[in-house]
Amino acid sequence: MAKSRQSPKIRKLKVGSVILSSRVRLARNVRNRTFPDWSKPEERKALSEELSARCIEAGRLVSRDLESWNFLGGETDRVSSAVRDSLETSRLLSDCGECSAFVYDSANNCGDERFSVMINEEDHLRIQSIVDGYALDRAFASVDAFDSALGSFVEYAFSSRLGFLTACPSNVGTGLRASVEVYLPALLLLNEFDAVERAVTSLKFNFRGLSGEGSPLNSGRVQISTGGTLGLSESQAIASLKRVVDEVVRLEENARRHILTYRPFYLYDYVSRAIAILSGSYLICYDEAVSCMQAIRLGLELGVVKGISLRAFSVAMRSINIGSIKQMMTERGLSGKDFSLHEVPASCAPNRYNEEFDSEDAFRSQFLREVVSKISFTNKDYL
């Protein structure tokens, strides 16, 4: 008698498994000073030095923790490329030529908040907090407290009629942009992703890839963010975003239940292909690696694979960006010379990468082979 095949037990999903992080950013400019894109280099440099000092003072007023900020003095080209890449891919620092930044990252303490101030980006000041999970209120409380403290040292550009003045008209008003990073692989698998995107954008919210406007959405990992906030208070803008996000989370949870109940082979195929790619690759770019790891993460969350904790896997996912890869290579004493072409199978010929061999792609593959070697399917009989 043949064994009956039962799909894995449906778990009660946590919101945190859909919402990866929350971010709140405030844009501020100094009164009677030209916006960065229109100012001269000497003006930006002088303002950079002035605002850096004021921010350090404001940090001391807000919390003792802020005294431990890493001040990356002057323009960011004075920061090592590995550190800069890591900050940019973590969205703590924008890719600006003349942006003085000092960063407070509490990862060494509580591990779930990253706070930064960017100076001379599009605006004179971009104050932002990124918190793991669904924590918009906490992120806003962090930036709001710092903003109030900094306002005692800096006179902001403010209109009694319009609110805070910013370089981009869409930020005029509160200067606030709130967003959540969501993970929607089930909606992607069921071909419902585009419908969700249309619904969100029709409500005047942004639905974008992680790298901002125009970036790809095919990994299922996106940002949902507020649009313009003119005429809205900060609390109103955040509350409206929460309502939209809650509905998207509900749709994703329903899609996951549907796949587990009615299309389990789709799920097994999706996860198995991702494991096969990562375990057999010797050169893999960041985008392809993220796409595969998203699929495996879904398998872990729904209980179809085992061998590594979700927390450890999430740490590994955060470690494959170019900045983190360069740092790991440096820590291990590796360079491009440690990865030669004759070690790469013919099936992974370097013409996949425009005929340019990339040692970071090779090391990323090596790192991910180690990660996926621990993973196995929970119910082999089902396969």
N, C-alpha and C positions, 0 to 999 in steps of 0.2 A: 504494500500500500504506500503510495507516494506521500511524502511529508507535506503537510499544509504549510504554505508560505504566508507568514504574517509580517506586515510592515512593522517597523520599530514603534515602540510605545510613544505616543505623542506627548511631548513635554509641555508644561506650561511655560511659555516664553516670557522672559523678562524684558522690560522695555530697553534695558541696557544692551541687550543683544542686537537690537535694531538701531538704537541711537548710540553712536560711538563716542561723540564728544559734542560739547556746546561751546560756542564762542560769542563773546560780546566785545564790540570794538567801538570806541568813541573817537571821532575826528575833531580836532581842535586846531585853531590857528591863532596867531598872536596879532593883536590889534595894531593897525597901521604898518604892518609888514607885508611885503609882497609874497604871494604864494610861491612855493619852491620852484615850480616849473617856469615861472616868469622872473625869478630873481637871479642876480649875478652870483658866480661862484664864491666871491669874497663875502657876500651877504649871507649865503647859506652856511658858510663855514663859521662866521661869527655867531649866527643864531644857533647853530649846532652846539657850540661850546657853551653859550649862555643857557640854553634849555637843558643840556645835560646836567649842569650844575644845579639848576632849579629842580629837576626831577629827583636827584639824589636827596636834596633837602626835603622834598615832599614825601619821599619814601620813608624817611625817618619819622615824619609826623604820623603817618598812617599805621605803621606796624614795625616792630623790631625786626621781623623777618626780612623786610625790604632792605635792610642795611647790608644784607649778604648778596646784593645784586652783583652780577658780573658786568662791569662797565667795559664795553668794547670800544675804547676811546677813539675819537675822530671818525673818519670815514671808514666804511666797512672793508675797503681794499687793504686795510692794515690788519685785518683778521685773517688767520690762516684759511686756505680754501676749504679744508675739511670742516672746520668749525662753521664757516659761513654756509656751506652746502647743507650742513645739518640743521642750522637755524632756519634757512629758507624752506627746506622741505618740511619742517615742523610748523611752518606758517608763523614763526616768531619774528622773522625778518624778511622784508621784501627785497626783491632784486633791484636795489637802487644804487647808483654810483656814489651819491653823496648823502648817505643816510647814516647818521650817527645813532647807534643803538646801545642801550644797556638793558640787559635781560635778567629777570628773576625767574628761575625755574625751580619750583619746590619739589622736583622729582626726588631729590635726596632726602626730603623730609616726609611729607604726606603722600607724595607720588602721584597726585591726580590733578594738579593745576600747573599751568604754564602761563606766566604773566610777562608781558613785555611792553616796551614803549619804543616806537619807531619815530625817529626825528628826520624831518625833511624828506618824507616820502611824497605822496601826492599833496598831503597837508603838512603843516609844521609838526603836528603831533598825531600819532595814532596810538591810542592806549587800548590794549586788548588783553583779555583773559580767556584762555582755553582750558576747559575743565572736562575731565573724562565723564562720559555718561550724560544723562539728561539733567543738566544743572544750570539752566539759563539764569535763574534768579541769583544763584551764587556767583556766577561769572559777572553779572551786572553789578552786584554789590561790591565786588573787588575793584572794578574800573570806576565805579561811581565814587567810592571812598577816595581813591587816588586822585581822580579828577577834581574833587572838592579841595583836597590838600594842595594840589598844584595850582588851582585857581587863586590861592592866597599869595602866590609868588609871581604869577603870570597873568596879565590882562588879556583875556580872550577877545577875539573878533566876534561881536555879538550885536544883533539887531533886535530892538524891542518888538518889531513887527514880524520878522522872519525866524528869529532864534539864532543859533550858532551858524556862522558863515563858513562855508567850505569851498574847496576848489571845484568839486563836482556838485552840480545843482541837486542831484538826487540825495545828497547827504545833508542839505540845508535843513535846519530845524533843530532836531535833537543832536544831529551828528552821529546817531547811533546806527549800527548795523549788527543785528543779532543773527546767528545761524546755528544750525545743528548739522553734524555729519551723520548721515543715515546709511544703513546697509540694507539693500533691498534685492537680494539675489533671487528670492522666490518669485517676486513680481516680474523680474527679468526672464526667468525660466518659463513663466506662463504667458509671456508676450503681452503683459499688461503694463509694462514700464512706461511706454509712450503715453498711454491714457492717463496715468498718474501725473506725468510731467505736464500734460495739457491742462489737467484740472488745477494743479498747483499754480501754474503761470497765469491761468485765467483769473485767479484770485489776487493777482498783482504781487505774488511772491516769486523769488528767484529759485530756479531748480538747475543747478550747475554741477559740473565735475569738480573734483577737488582742487584743480589748478585754476579755477575761476571760469569766467565767461569763455565759451568756445572750446573748453576742454572736454574730452570724451566721457560719455556716460555708460560705456559698455561693461564696466566692471561691477555695476550695481551699487557703487559707493558714491554718494552725491552729497552736496550741500543744499539745504533748503534755508533760504535767508529772507529777511525783511526787504521790502522795496523802499521807496521813499518814506520818510517819517514826518514830513512837513504837516503840521496840524495835529499830530499825535504826540502824546507824552511817551516817555520811555516805557512806563508800565503798560500802556495800551498797546504799543508796538510789540512788546514781548508776549503779552497775553494773546494777541491775534496770531502770532507765530506758533504758539503752543497749540492752539486749536487746530491749525493745519497739520502740524507734526503728529498730534495724537491720532488724527484720522488716517494719515499715511501709515503710522505704526499698526493700526488696526487692520488695514488692508494687507500689509506684509504678513502679519500673523495669520490671517485667514488664508493667504496664499501658501504659507508653509504647511498649514494643516491639510490643505487640499492636496499638495504634493505628496505628503506622507501617507495620506489615506487612499488616494486614487491614482497617483503616478509615481510610486516609489522607485520604479526602474529608471525614470528620468533623473531622480536624485542620485541613485547609485552610479549611473553613467557619468553624471556631471562631476561628482566627487572623484570617481575612479580615474577619469581622464586627467584631472588636475594632478593627482598623485603621480600618475605615470609620467607626465611631462616634467615635474619637478625632480622625480627620482632618476630620470634618464637624461636630463639636460646637462650640458657642460658650458653652455653660453646662454644666458637668459637676461633679457633687458628688464627694467623695472616694471613697466606696464604689464608685460606678460606674467611676471612673477606675482604681481598684485592680483591679477585676475585669477590665477590658479589658487592662491592662498585664500581668496574670498570663498571659492568653492569648497575648499577643505574646511574652512571655518564653519560654513553652513553645516557640513557633515558632522563636525564636532558638536555644534549646538543642538542638532536634532538627534544625536546619539547613534549615528550610523558608523562612525569611526571612533577609535579610542587610541590610547598610547601616549597622549600628551594633554596636559590641562589646557583649558581654554585661555587661562591667564598667561601661561608660558607661550602659547601659540600667538597670542596678541602681542606679546613682547617681541617675538620673532618677526611679526609683520611690520612692526615699527622699526626694525633694524635693517631693512633691505633698501632704504632710500640711499641715494648716492653719497650723502654726507656720512651716514652711519657706516656704510660699507668702507669708505675711505678710512674712517677712524678705526674700524676693526682691523683693516689691513695694516695700518700703522702700528697698532698695539701688538699685532702678531709678527711684526717685522717683515711684512711682505710687500712686494712691489710688482710692477708689470713683468720684471725679469723672471719672477717665480712661476709665470704662466706662459708656456711656449706653445706655438701652433701645433707641433708634432704630438702634443698630449691630447689634442682635441679630436674626437672621432670625425671621420669624413662626412658623416651625416649632419654634422653641426659646422659646416664650413663657414668661415668668417664673412662670406658674401651676404649672409643674413643681416649683417650689420654694416652694409655699404662698404664691404671689403676693408673694414677697419676693425682689428682685434682690440677688444676692450678688456683690460685686466679686471675692472670692477665687475663686468658681466660674468667673467669666469669665477671670481671669488664668490659672487652672489649665488651662482649655481652650486658651488661647493658647500656653502653654508646651508642652502636649502635642501641639498641631498642629505645632510646630517639631520635636519629637522624632520623630514618626511620618513626617514628610516625608522622612526619610532612609532609610526602610525599604522594601524591595521583596522580592518573592518570588524564591527562588533558581532554581526550575525552572518557568518560565512554560509550557513545553510540557505539563507535567503538568496544568495547569489547563484 
